[in-house]
Amino acid sequence: MNRVIGTERGRISLRSDPDSERADLLVYDDSVLSFGRGADCDIRFAHAPVQDREVPRRCGWIVVANGRIVVQVPDRDRRAAVTATDRDVTVRRPVVVVPDDAPARALSDGEVWGPSSEIFTISVSGSRTWDLDVINFRDPVTSSGPASDLPTVQHRLELSGELWTVLHAYAEPVLRGERFPATHDQVAKQVHWNKMTVRRRLERIYDEFYLRRIEMPDVADMRIKVVEAAMNHGLLTVAPPTPESVHETHPIDATHE
């Protein structure tokens, strides 16, 4: 891994098993991070606590170049060399990059590619799918002053209709005066999706807040982070979202820290 620390360019998030919360890793100018199942990978998954031996020891690299995060997969010879040292039966499947606002792209051997989207997912298929969620800051904030004196900028937040529905479902108990947001199971039942789907939608909302540098509370529970941030910035009202309002764009005053 290239450990030169420069301007922060984004974040990579990954969960080690279906029931865990995501772990985050910040990336900077000139970062080069290998990812896969092998012990020598900078971003390691599919080894513990859930073992997935259909995932290659090295799936590729995440590279920050000229402020842009791109994905590189091994060429055929390098992939074969890695597989040859593995006593497991590794199934070769393409690494798929899924932009937030464009069709998915399966990367061919040796390909280097990064979407124009600021939010995208790298999907690796083994016996299950492993997702690495990527946020790429295109407008990093720099300041010569102290952290408490960074500029205040105004962002516009755009969420899809289904994300507004999920956000409001999590927030409903708080809007009624209760202390905590709804559980994943409660939201899944309300919106008629499964638990993992609503969790992934909540993470997508969190990623959008993070990208827009919306201040969030320093708590471990992502439900509380998202709902409290939405309440503090006036994104939630007592009334549920209407078909006309779910596509609205909301101005946000977000202070960079």
N, C-alpha and C positions, 0 to 999 in steps of 0.2 A: 504493500500500500504506500502511495505517495502521501507523506504526512505534512507537507508544507501547508501552513495555515495562512490563508489570505482572506479575501472577501467571502463572506458566507453566500453561497449560491443556491442553497435549498436543503431539502431533507428527504431521507429515505426511511420508510416505515415498513415493518414486517412483523408478523406474529409467528411464534415458533410452534404453536398448535392451535386448533380451531377455537378453543375456549379461552385462550390467553388474550391479554391486551397487546396492542402493537408496541414494539420497541422502535425508538427513533435514532437515526444517525444523521448528523449534520454533514454537509459536503461543502467544500470550499473551492476557490480557484485552483485548477491543476490537480484536483483529487483524481486518483485512479483506484477504483475499488473492485476487486474480483468478487464474484458471487457464485455460490453453489454449495454442494454438500461436503466438500473436502475440508480437512482441518486447516489447510493453508489459505482458505478464502477469508477475505476481509468481512464479507457479509455471508454468514454461514446459516444454513437452514436444512431441514429434512434429515437431520442426524439425531436430534434429541429435543424434547422427550418423544416426539413422533418420528420414527425412522421410515424413510421413503427411499429405498435403494434403486428406484427407477429414475431418480434425479441424478444427473452427472455430478462428479466431484467438482468440476468447474464448468459453469454454464456460460460465463462470459465476464465482461468488465463494464462498470459504469464509470464514464469518463467526463470530467468537466473541462471543456475546451472553449475558450473565448466567451465565458459566461454561460454557455449552453451545456446542458446535461445530455449526453448521448450514450447509446448502448452498443457495445461491440461483442460479437460472438466469435468463438474460435473458428479458424478455417478448418477444412476437413482433416489435414495432417495433424494439426495440434489437437483437435478433438479426438482423433484416433489414438494419439499418444497418451492422452489423459485416460481414455477408456481402457487402454491396454494394461495399465498399471492397477486397474480396479478388478478385484476378484468377484465383485457383484456383476449381475447382468444389468447393464445400463441401457435403457431404452432411449434411442435418439429421437427426440421430438424438438421441434423448433421453439426458440424463445419468441414470445409474442409480445409486442408493445401495443398497449391499448390507450390511445390518447383520449382525453376527456371530451373532445369535440370533433373527432374524426374517426374513420374506420380503423380497426385493428390491423397491424402489420406483422406477419411472421418473418423473422429475420433469417436469411439464408447463410450458409457457411461463410465466415469471414466478413460479414456485413457490419458496417458501422452506420447507425442511424439514430436520430433523435427527432421527436415530433416538435412542431411549433407550439403545441399546448404547454401551458405552465403546470398542468396537473396531468399525470399519466401513470399507468400501471405496467409493470413488467411481469408477465405471467409465465411461470415455468411449470410444465406438466410432468408429473410423475404418476404415482398411483392416485394422487389427488393434485389439485392445482395450488401452487404457491404464488402468492401475489406480493410484489414489492411495489408499494405506493410511493411515487416520486413527486416532489414539488420543486419546481425550478424558478427561483426568483430571477426575473429579467431586469428589475430596477432596484438593485441593492442600495440601501441607504448608507451613506457615509457622512460622518460628521467629525469635525476637529474638536468639538466641545464634549462635555461630560455626557454620560448616557441619559441623565435626567433632563438634558437640554436639547434633545433631538427634535427635529421639526415635526409639526403636526400636519398631516396630509389628509386629503379627503379621497376615499375610495368609493367605488360603486360596486355593490355586491349583487351578483346575479345567481339565483338558484332556480333549478327547474321546479315544475309543479310538484313532482313527487318528493323532492327534497324539502319543499315548504311543508308538505303534508306530514312528513316524518318529523320534522323539527317541531311542528305544533303538537303532534301526538306525544312526543317526549315532554313537552312543556306544559301540557294540560293540567297535571296535578299542581304545579307551581302557580299557574294562573288562577287556580281555584283556592289558593292560599295554603296549600300543603308545602312541606319543607323540601321534599326531594322530587326529581323528575320521575316519569314513568319508567318501569323496568323494560328491558329488551322484550321479554315475553308479553308484557302488556301492550307494547306498541305493535308487535307482530300480530297479535290478535286483533287489534283495532284496524290495522291497514290491510289485513289479510295477506301477509307475507310471512315467510319463515324468519326465525330469530337471526340467522346469519345475514340474511338480506337486509334487515333493518339496521343491524350493526354496521354493515358496510356502508349504508346510506348515511348513518350518523358520522362515520369516519370521513366520508366524502364532504359533509358539511364542515366538519372540523378542519379538514385540509383547505377548504375554501377560506375559512376564517383565518387560518394560519398564513395562507398566501397573501391575503389582503392586510395582514399584520393587525388584525383586530385583537385588542387586548383580551386575554382570557384569564380566569382565576387559576392560581397555582394549586390545583388539586389533582388527584390521580384519576378520579372518575370522569370519563369523557362526557357522560351525560350532563353532569353538573357544569363542566367547563363550557359546553356548547350552549346549554339553556341559559346559564347566568350571563354569558357574553351577549347572547341575543337579547335578553331582557335589558341589560345595561345600555345597549345601543339602540333600543327602541324598535327592534325588529319584530317583536311579538305583541299582540293585543289579545284581549279576552276573546274576541270573536275569531272563529277558525278562518283559515284562508279561503277566499272565494275563487271561482274559476277565473275571474277577471284580475285578481290580485296576485295569483301565484307566479305570474311571469313578470311582476314588476321589478324594477331596478331601484335599490335602496341606497341613498348616499350614507356613507359611514365616516365619522370623524375618528380616525385611528391614530393614536400616538405611538410612534416607533420607540422601542426601548433598546 
